[in-house]
């Protein structure tokens, strides 16, 4: 009996570990289009797909390179000081003079606004500073349009200077 209990416990731990490793998917959808992000195991938000509407956006993750920011994906947003070598969409000088920004996923929420708009908020925080960014996507269902804006929040001891900030950064490969 002791052995069966140990085997069941190990199975439960293994199942929990596999569930913890599954990437989180955030999808912004209209009737005809989907914008899909994935959160990797380190908390980076990755742009995975933009195109025709997907009934199961999680399937995009299965076909993408598994949890590796170096291949066929871009951080969303592309920040100065990270892996992205192109034009960053967010560049800031922190209160201590450091110019590296390392935004990590904190959470997301989706809510309906009226009959036509679905709003998705993605909250991110710098890994070293109390510096936050909330990306707000609105999917207008009747118009089949997705809009985006970003709100920055500084809780550092001094001012943060934003050098570059784009409300919508859609890096494309190909």
Beta strands, then each sheet from edge to edge (+ up, - down):
strand 1: 24-29
strand 2: 33-39
strand 3: 45-52
strand 4: 74-75
strand 5: 90-93
strand 6: 103-113
strand 7: 117-126
strand 8: 131-140
strand 9: 145-154
strand 10: 161-165
sheet 1: 1+ 2- 3+ 4-
sheet 2: 5+ 10-
sheet 3: 6+ 7- 8+ 9-
end
